[in-house]
Amino acid sequence: MKKNTLILTAVSLVLVLSAFKVISAEEVAAAPEPTETKSIAWYVANLKEAQDKNQQCHDNPAIKSSEDCENSLHALQISFKGGN
């Protein structure tokens, strides 16, 4: 009886650990690839890309606070309001 309990516990532990490994692998696969952060100056020189990035940031609140989003917004503000 004790041997069966030990085997059942070991099998349960292996299954739980395998489930965590699968979940972890799925999260890694689902994570977006990091992209290069563009500077404010780059976005000022490429206003169409700044507008596109700003729209992406507006549509996806999860990335809204990223440096790339802030740089694109700042570049648009500079372009439309002036340097100050």
C-alpha positions, 0 to 999 in steps of 0.5 A, spaced: 500 500 500 505 504 501 509 503 495 502 504 491 502 511 494 509 513 493 508 511 485 502 515 485 505 521 488 511 521 484 507 520 477 502 526 480 508 530 481 511 528 474 505 530 471 504 537 474 511 539 473 510 537 465 504 541 465 508 547 468 513 546 463 508 546 457 505 552 460 511 556 460 513 554 453 507 556 450 508 563 454 515 564 451 512 562 444 506 567 445 511 573 447 512 578 441 519 579 439 522 585 442 523 590 436 529 596 436 526 602 440 527 608 435 529 615 437 525 621 438 529 624 432 528 618 428 521 619 429 521 626 427 525 624 421 519 619 419 513 622 421 509 616 417 512 611 422 511 615 428 503 616 426 503 608 425 507 607 431 502 612 435 496 608 432 499 601 434 500 604 441 493 607 442 490 600 440 494 596 444 494 599 452 499 594 454 505 597 450 502 604 451 508 606 456 513 603 452 519 607 450 518 606 443 511 609 444 513 615 448 518 617 443 513 616 437 508 621 441 514 626 443 516 626 436 509 628 433 508 633 439 514 636 436 512 636 429 505 639 430 507 644 436 514 646 435 520 644 439 518 647 446 
